[in-house]
Amino acid sequence: MSASGQLNALRPAHPTARELTDLVSQFGLDVPNGRPGLDGLTITGITLSSKQVRPGDLYVGLAGVRAHGAQFADEAKANGAVAIVTDARGEALAARSGLPVLVIDDPRASLGALSAWVYGTADFAPTLFGVTGTNGKTSVSYILEAILRQLGILAGISTTAQRRIGDLAMTSALTTPEATEVHGLLALMREADADAVVIEVSAQALTRHRVDGIVFDVVGFTNLTHDHLDDYGTMQKYFEAKTPLFQPDRARRGVVINDAEWGVRLARTAGIPVVTLSTYPGRPADWYAAILRETVDETRFILSGPDDQNLTTSIPVLGRHMAENAALAIVMLVESGIPLADIKQALDRDGGIQVYIPGRAERIANDGPAVFIDYGHSPDAFTSTLDSLRRVTDGRIIMLFGADGDRDPSKREEMGQIAARLSDAVVITDFHPRTEDPAAIRKVLVDAARAAVPEREVYEVGDPREAFRKALSLATPADAILYAGPGHEDYHEVSGEHLPYSARDDARLALHEFGWLPTVQDSPSVQHAQTAQESPHA
């Protein structure tokens, strides 16, 4: 496999051709122009994107907010589509292409089943792990994959940051890809002989049918905090979007962190067997995680469970919340049937969990201030990381961040307040303003920070490159800088345009400009993860 080939498109290299007439029969599709024209036609793939159609594909034209996918039938045909599936509204639009048109009432709701049939993924039986929650999904997913690797088990992974199998990786476009890509990815992982697959599952993935056609062996829940209310309106509805993952049609077993009421409620209402995990002594739970030591580079913890089981290990990332994520991953592995003793043996042999998590409290090594690039862009994520930094920082904490445009504006004031309360200096910049006025977004954050702590140093610097250099100018070697938001991303979205920008690369450049030299080379795993990433096609 080459990273520029099948992995880039999340597809198998050698798909099995399926008869189009069999698809029609299997799903009872309406064929307005009659079945005879379908005889002899075969399909080898399925996609929602007319630009990503490959010869032999079934193109699915969905109704969108701004346009109907069937409008792009001519482009799909030019790229090699064999036929088009759409709804009654898209039928006439699709028919103009001259391709066979198959009609179904709700194509999106059927997308998972269609994709599973096209790629034959129902016959692929690796151990499937799904991780959901507001914060920590990506970290838990990477930790699961890392421990599986340490156990000698080849696992594929799909997260907000990357899709990866073995030594190949590409940058992700969505937290959870569309069902066509999910099943294409599973088929690719079957070709790679993966024994396990880890998928990060967003609320949107569940409400928009992206993981339909999949039954996970074990699912995990991290937390539910203020985010995505632009999609769901209330925390209750946001919670309800997550709960279907813990029902028998989606999963067989679950692990839930019950440190907060949402976790307690989920464990109580789940329709599958669930075990619980807590970091609070005295809270009723099946498993407990306790922190033993924290440094800027490592968090050591002990995990205790039923029948006097226990494991002491470490994760090479800052923060109690990261130890909690690691504990969740370990319990999920135990629930999948892997003995805790086997996990303990592998981690003891390797000196802890050997994981690299792109852009999650990622330290930029230098001989000056401790610099962390983080993906956190919610109030709870700010709190967790800033609290962890405070416990390991002798000097000041300088917080640099912005807020997403065209995304849940209700969390912005709280983000500004938390930054002011938990850090010693705040630098507010632009972070994906998208179609919004970036100055207006910054004003909300600045006003909230100054109102929360009037005496706090607050600086407003719109350009993120200049903003990081401003933060750096405030720092001494005893201080820490937390740059929250961009994490692993390599672009800055302004007025619909993706402008090249990597916070990690720019931080390294700025540190060099200020004379703070690298103290160590990036580890091979970090180097590999950075060089293996490619720009997504979708």
N, C-alpha and C positions, 0 to 999 in steps of 0.2 A: 504493500500500500504506500502511496505517496501522499504527503500532506496536501499537495496541490490537486489531488485527484478526488477519490471518492469521499474522504473524510470532509473535504471542504464543502461538499454538498450533502453531507450526512446521509449517504446512500451506500447500498452494497455495490461492489464492483461487478458481481455476477448474478444479477437478479433472475428469477425464474419467470418466464413469460406466462401470463394467464390469459385465458380466452375471454374476450369481452362479452360474449354471449353468456358465459358462466356468471360473470358479474351481474348482468341484468337479471338472470334467474335467481341468484343468491339474494339479491336485495329488492327484487320486485320493482325494478326501475321502469318508468314509463318511457317508451321510445316513440315519440310523436311521428317520425317518418318511417316507422316499421323496422322489424328485426332483420330482414334479409340483408341489408347493407352492412350488418355487423359481422356476418359470417367470415371467418378466417382472420379477423382482426385480433391481435394480442396486445397486451399492455405489460410493461416492465417497471413502471414507476407511477407516482402520483404526486401532484404538486398544486399549490394554490397560486403560485407566482408564474405569470405568463413569461416573465423574463428568465425564469429558471427551468422552463420546460426542456426536457431532453427527448430525443427521438424515442418513441414508444410510450410516452407518458399519457396518463389520463389527467386532463386539466380540470380542476374544480373551480367554477366561477361562483363566488359568494357575493351576496349583497353587502356592500360596505357603507360607511358613513357618507363618503363623498362620491362614490361611483360603484357600479356593479361589476364584479369580476368578469362577467360574460362579455362586457364591452371590449375585452382584450383578447377575444377568441382568435382574431386574425393573427395576432402576434404569437399566440400559443401554437397555432397551426404552422406558422412559418418556422417555429423552433422545433417542430416535430411531433406535436401532440397527435394522438390517434383518435381521441374522442373527448367530449366535454360533458361533465356532470354539472347541472345547475338546477335552480328552482324554476317555477312556472314564470316568474317575472323575467328571468334571464333567458328563457327559451328562444324567443325571437331574436334577441341580441346575438346569441351563440350560433343560431342557425345560419346567419349571414356568412359565416366562415366556410360553410359547406361540409364541415365535420359532422359525424354522427353526434346527436345531442341526446343525453339521457337525463330525465327529469325526476327529481325527488323533492318531497315537500320541504325538508329542512336539511340542506347539504351539510351545514356545519355540525349539526347534531349527529349526523351519520359519518362524519369524517374519520373518526377513530376506527370504526368498524370497517369502512372502506379501505383505509390505509393498512389495517391489520390483514385484510384479505389479500390486497395487492402484494404485500411483502411477505406474507406467510408467517408473521411473527407469533401467531397463536401456537405454532409448533416449536418456538424457541423457549427453553425453560431454564434460564440462568436464575440465580437468586436476585430478586428485584427489590431494591430499597428505594423508598420515597421519603423525602424530607420536606416538611412545611413549617410555617411560622412566619413572623414578621422579620425578625433578625436572627442571624446565625445559620440560615439554611445552607448557604454556600460553604461556610466553614465546616459544618457537620458533614456535608457531602464529600469535601476533600479529605477530611479525617477518616471517614469510612473507607474511601478508596486507598488511602495511605496504609491503613492497618491491614486491609485485605492484601495489599502488595507485600507487606512485611510477613504476612502469613503464606505467601507464595501463591496467592489467588489473583488471576488476571481479571481486573474489573474495568468496565467502561464507566464514564461519568459525564453527566450533563448538568451544568450549573449556569448561574448568571454570568460567570467569568469565562468558562470554557466548555467545549465539548471535547472529550479526550478518550482515546483507547490506546493502551500501551504507551509508546513513545511519541504518539502523534496528537497534536492539539490544535484547536482553532478557537478564535474569539467568538463569543456568543452574541447574538442579536437580541434575544429575549431570554428572560429567566427560564421559562419552559417553552421550547419551540412548539410550533403548530403540530397537530397530530400527524400530518404527512411526514414531517421531519423526525418526530419522535420514533415512528415505526421504521422509517428509513435508517435511523441511527441504530435501532435494535437489530435490524437485518445486517447492517455493517458489523456490529459487534458479534453477531453469530458467525460471520465469516472469519472474524479475528479469534474465534474460539474463546470468547469471554465467558467466565464462569459466574460473574456477578455484574450487575448494572446498578448505578446510583443515579437517581434523577431528582433534581430540585423541583419541587412542585409549588408553584405560586397559587394564590387564590384565583387569579385570572385563569390559570391553567384549568382549574376545576370548573369554573363558571362558563368558560369558553370552549370546553370539550377537548382540550389539548392532550389530556392523558386518557381519553376514552380508549377502550380496547385493551387496557392494561390492568392486571390484578397484581398488586405489589405483595411480596412475601412479608415485608416488615415496613411499616411507616413510622416516622418520628415527628414529634411536635416540639418546637423550641419555645415559642412565646407568642403572644398577641399584644401588640402595642400600637400606638397612634401612627397610622400610615394608611394610604390608599383610600381615604374617605372620599376622595373625588370619584372613585369608582363605586363605593358601597354605601356612602352616606352616613352610616352609623357604625359603631363598633360591634353592635349586635349583628348587623347584616354582614359585616366583614367576618365575624366569627362563623356565621352560618355558611359562608362561602368555603370555609376551611373544613367543616365537619364531614362532608361527604367522603373525604379521603379515609375516614375511620369507620366505614361501613363495608359489609361483606362483598359488595360488588366491586370494591376498589382495593381492598387489602385483606390479608389474613390475620395479621397480628400488628399491635401498635405499642409504641413507647412514648410516654407523655411526660414532659417536665411540668410538675404541678406546683411550682413555686408561687404562681399567681392564680387568681380565681378562674381565669379562662382555661387554664390547664386542668384545674379541678373539674370544671364543668365538662370539658371534653372527655376526660377519663370516665366520668360518670355516665355520659350519654352515648359513648361509642358503641357501635354494634358489633365490634370484634373484641377478642381478648386483648386487654391492655395492661401493661405494667407501668408503674410510675417511678419518677426520679426526682429527687429534691436536693437542694443545697442548704436547706434550712433544718438544723437539728430539731427534732421533735415534731416536725410536720409528718403526718402519715404518708408513707411512701414505701415502695418495694426496694428501692436503691437510694443510696445517699452518696454525694460527692463532697469532699471537704478539702479545702486548699491547705497545702503544707508550706509552700514557699512561692513568692512572687519576685521576679526580677524583670528588667526591661526586655530580656531575651527569652525568658522561660517561665512557665507556670507549672508547679509540681502539685499533684493532688492524689488523694486516696479515694477509691471507689469501693463501697461496701454493699453487699446484696444478700439475698436469701441464703440460708444454710451456711452462714459464716463465710461466704465468698468475699474475697477482697483482692484489690489490685492497686499497687502504687506505681505511678508513672508520671511522665511530664510531657508537655507540649511546648515546642519552641516558639511560642507566641505570647505576647503580653496579654494578661487579663484573666480575671476569675471567670468571666463569661466564656472565654475560650476553653477553660478547663471544663466548664459545664457542657459546652458543645462536644468536647472530647468524650466526656462521660456518657452523653446521650448516644454517640456513635458506638461506643463499646457495648452498651446495653442492647442496642439494636443488633449488633453482631451476635450477641449471646442469644437473643430471641430468634435469630435466624438458624440457630443450631450449632454455632461454634462454641466450644467449651471456653469458659473464662480462663482456665488453666493454659490453654493453647495461646490465647491472646497475651496472657501474662508472660509466657515463655518467649514469645517473639519480641515483645516490647523490652523485656529485660535484656535480651540478647543485643538489641540495637540501641540501648540507652534511652529509650522513650519512643514517642510517636515521631516518625520521620516524615514530616509533612511540610509542604510549602503551599500557602494559601494566597493567591495573587491579590494584592491590594487590601488585605484584611490585617490591620495593625502591622503593616509591613514596614520594617525598620530599614532606613537608608543608612548604611554603615558609614560612619565618618568619625574623625577625632574631635569633633565639636559637640554641639547639642544633639540630644537624641531626637531624631526626626522620624515620624511615623506617617505613612500614607494609608488612609483608611477609606473604605467604601461607605461607612455609616452616614446616612442622611435622614435620620429620624431622631426625635427627642430621646427615645430609649437607648438608641445606639450611641448618641453623644454621652449620655449619662454613664453607661457601662465603661466606655473607653476612658473618659476623663477621670472617673473614680479610680480605675486601675492605674492610670498614669500618676495620679496624686500619691498613691501608695509607694511608688518606686522612684519618684523624682525628688531630688534634693533642692533644686532651684525652682524657677517659675515654669508654668505651663502656658504656652502661647497657642491659641486656637485659631486656625484659619479654616474658613468654610464659606459656602454659599447655599442657595436653595434652588431646587429645580423649578424652571418655568413650566407652565401647563401641567403641573402636578399638584396634588393636594395642598392648597395654600393655607389650610387651617392649622398646619403644624409649624408654620414659619415662626410665629411669635414665640412659641415654646422653645424652639431651637435656639433663638437668640437669647432667651432668658437663661437657658441651661448653660450655654457657652459662657455667658458673663458670670454666672454664679460659680462655675466649677473650674474656670481658668483664671489666669492672672492678667492676660492681655488678649484682646480679640481683634482679628483682622477679617473683615467681611469682603468677599469678592463675588464674582459672577460664577455660576455653576449651571451650565445648560439653561440659559434663559429661554431658549426656544422662541416662541412667538411673543412672549411677554416683554415688557420694558424692563431691562435689567436694573436700571436705576430705581424703579419702583419696588422691585423685589429686595434690593439691598436696603432700601429705606425702612421696610418693615423689620428686617433683621437688626439694623442699627438702632432703631427706636426701641425695640424690645430689649436689646442688650443694655442700653443706657438707662431705660426705665427700671430694669431689674436691679442693676448695681450702678448707681450714678457715678461713683468714683472709679469705675473700671476703665482701663485704657481700651478705647474702641477706635479702630482705624477702618476706613472705607477705601478700598483700592479695587476698582473694577476689573482690571486686567489680572488674570490669575498668575501670570509670570511675575509681574511687578508685586503682586500681593505676597507671593511666597518670599520674595527678596525683602519685602518689608518685614515679614515675620522673622526672617533670618537676621535682619539688622537689629532686632530687639533681643536676640538670644545670646547667652553665654554658654560655655561648655557644660555648666551644671543644669541648664534648662532643657525643656522638652518642647518640641513643636508637633502638634497634631494637625495634619491637613486632612480634613474630613470631607468626604463626598466623592472625589474622582476615582479612588481606589485603583482598580486594574484598567480602567477605561483609557483609550488612546485618542479621544476626540473631545471637542467642546462644541455643543450644538447651539448655534445662534441663527435665528430667523430661518430655521429649516435647513441650514447648511452645517455639515459636519466638518469642523476645522481641526486639523491635526493638533493634538495636545496630549502629552503623557505627563501626569504629575510626577511619576516616579523618575522619568528621564530628566525632566526639568529640575527636580529637586537635586539630582546628582550634579547637574550643570551648575546650578546656583551655589551649591556647597563648594564646588571647585573654584568658582569665581570669588567666593569669600575666603578661600584659603583653607577650608576644612577638608582635609584629605581622607580618602577611604582608609579605614583601619584594617579591613579584611576584604578579600575578593568575595563576590557573590558565590554562594555555594553552587555546585554543578546543577542541582535541581532547580535553582532559581534561574541560572543561565539558560537551561534547557527550556523552562517554561516560557521565558521571554522570547527566545529565538524561534520556538516552534509555533507561536501564535500567528495566525494569518487573519486578514480582514474577511469578515463573513460575506457570503454572496447574497444572503437574504436579509 
